Amino acid sequence: MSKRTYQPSKIRRKRTLGFLVRSRTKNGQAVIRRRRQKGRKRLAL
């Protein structure tokens, strides 16, 4: 049997996709802005 593709890790997820990480870069801020405009309840993790 082969392993499944997704082996979740909360720490890694936060460090790569978290709000603070997003806010740091210009593109990340654009992501947050777009999600705000769309009316997302969750902007980032």
C-alpha positions as CSV (number, residue, x, y, z in Angstrom):
1,M,0.0,0.0,0.0
2,S,1.3,3.4,-0.9
3,K,0.9,6.4,1.4
4,R,-1.8,9.0,0.9
5,T,-0.6,12.3,-0.6
6,Y,-1.8,14.6,2.1
7,Q,-0.1,14.2,5.5
8,P,-1.4,17.3,7.4
9,S,0.8,19.3,9.7
10,K,-0.8,22.2,11.5
11,I,2.5,24.0,12.1
12,R,3.6,23.8,8.5
13,R,0.2,24.9,7.3
14,K,0.3,28.0,9.6
15,R,3.8,28.8,8.5
16,T,3.1,28.7,4.8
17,L,-0.5,29.8,4.6
18,G,-1.1,31.7,7.8
19,F,-2.4,35.3,8.1
20,L,0.9,36.7,9.4
21,V,2.8,35.2,6.5
22,R,0.4,36.5,4.0
23,S,0.5,40.0,5.4
24,R,4.3,40.1,5.1
25,T,4.5,40.2,1.3
26,K,2.9,42.4,-1.3
27,N,1.3,39.5,-3.1
28,G,0.1,38.0,0.2
29,Q,-1.6,41.3,1.0
30,A,-3.3,41.1,-2.4
31,V,-4.6,37.7,-1.5
32,I,-6.1,39.0,1.7
33,R,-7.5,42.0,-0.1
34,R,-9.2,39.8,-2.7
35,R,-10.7,37.5,-0.1
36,R,-12.0,40.5,1.8
37,Q,-13.7,41.8,-1.3
38,K,-15.2,38.5,-2.0
39,G,-16.6,38.5,1.5
40,R,-14.8,35.4,2.8
41,K,-15.4,34.6,6.4
42,R,-11.8,33.2,6.7
43,L,-9.2,35.3,5.1
44,A,-6.2,33.1,5.9
45,L,-5.6,30.3,8.3
